[in-house]
Amino acid sequence: MKPYEYSIYIATTPESLWDALTSGELTRNYFFGMKVESDWEEGSKVAFIRKNGEVDVEGEVVLAKPYEELTFT
C-alpha cells in the first residue's frame, strides 16, 4: 500500500509553523481541539489527545528536522 502524503502551503515563518504542528497548546487551535503529545525524536510516539483525555490517534515520529520537515505515521 502506498503511504498517504498530504502537502499544504501556508504563508508563515518556519518557526511559527513548527510550533503550530508540535506544540500541544497550539494544536488545539488546528486539530479539532486535540492536543498533540510527543518529544519529536525520531522513533518516538506521537498521540493526539481529545479534550476528555482519551487518545484519538497514535503514531510514530518518522522524521523530525525542526523548521524543515516533519513526518509521522
Residue, then its C-alpha position, 0 to 999 in steps of 0.5 A: m500500500k502506498p503511504y498517504e502524503y498530504s502537502i499544504y502551503i501556508a504563508t508563515t515563518p518556519e518557526s511559527l509553523w513548527d510550533a503550530l504542528t508540535s506544540g500541544e497548546l497550539t494544536r488545539n487551535y488546528f486539530f479539532g481541539m486535540k492536543v498533540e503529545s510527543d518529544w519529536e525524536e525520531g522513533s518516538k510516539v506521537a498521540f493526539i489527545r481529545k479534550n476528555g483525555e482519551v487518545d484519538v490517534e497514535g503514531e510514530v515520529v518518522l522524521a523530525k528536522p525542526y523548521e524543515e520537515l516533519t513526518f509521522t505515521 
